[in-house]
Amino acid sequence: MSWWITSRSVRTRLPHVCIGCLEAIPAGEYVTYTVAKAGWDFSAYYLCNECEEWLRENPDYFEEGFSEGDIATAREEESRA
């Protein structure tokens, strides 16, 4: 199975939703745009700066990847601990 992933900082031209926390990203914001392909599966998503920073600080938290809203849930769990 072939796979690849690429991320880059972009300035949004349209409003988007952060996949990590499900918060709105207004047009004109700088965010991280990621494109990934694994086998026949393709995904592309935006991460707000808070979620991107949290992922950098916790690189091993999601070993198998994450779904919509998982980063916000993980941040809440860590703040309660």
C-alpha positions in Angstrom: 0.0 0.0 0.0 1.4 3.4 -0.9 0.9 6.4 1.3 2.0 10.0 1.6 1.2 13.1 3.6 2.0 16.7 3.1 1.2 19.7 5.3 1.7 23.4 4.7 0.7 26.8 6.2 -1.9 28.5 4.1 -4.0 31.6 4.3 -7.7 30.7 3.8 -9.7 32.4 1.1 -13.0 31.0 2.3 -14.3 30.0 5.8 -13.5 26.4 6.8 -13.9 24.2 9.9 -10.9 22.9 11.9 -11.1 19.1 11.9 -9.4 19.0 15.3 -11.8 21.1 17.4 -14.7 21.7 14.9 -14.4 25.5 15.4 -15.0 27.9 12.5 -12.0 29.2 10.7 -12.8 32.6 9.2 -11.5 33.6 5.7 -8.0 35.3 5.8 -6.6 33.2 8.7 -3.3 31.3 8.5 -3.8 27.6 9.2 -2.3 24.3 8.5 -3.6 22.5 5.4 -2.9 18.7 5.2 -3.4 16.3 2.4 -3.0 12.6 2.9 -3.3 9.4 0.8 -3.2 5.9 2.1 -4.0 3.2 -0.6 -7.3 4.4 -2.2 -8.2 6.6 0.8 -7.7 10.4 0.3 -8.2 13.1 2.8 -7.6 16.8 3.1 -8.3 19.0 6.1 -7.5 22.3 7.9 -6.2 22.6 11.5 -6.4 25.8 13.4 -3.2 27.1 15.1 -4.2 25.9 18.5 -4.8 22.3 17.4 -1.6 22.3 15.3 0.4 23.5 18.3 -1.2 20.9 20.6 -0.3 18.1 18.1 3.3 19.3 17.9 3.5 19.2 21.7 1.8 15.8 21.9 3.1 13.9 18.9 2.4 10.4 20.3 -1.1 11.0 21.5 -2.9 9.8 18.4 -0.8 6.8 17.1 -3.5 5.7 14.7 -4.7 9.1 13.6 -7.6 11.2 14.7 -11.2 11.9 13.7 -13.3 15.1 13.7 -13.3 16.8 17.1 -10.7 14.4 18.7 -8.1 17.0 19.5 -10.6 19.2 21.4 -11.7 16.1 23.4 -8.1 15.2 24.2 -7.3 18.8 25.2 -10.3 18.8 27.6 -9.3 15.5 29.1 -5.7 16.7 29.7 -6.9 19.9 31.3 -9.1 18.0 33.8 -6.2 15.7 34.7 
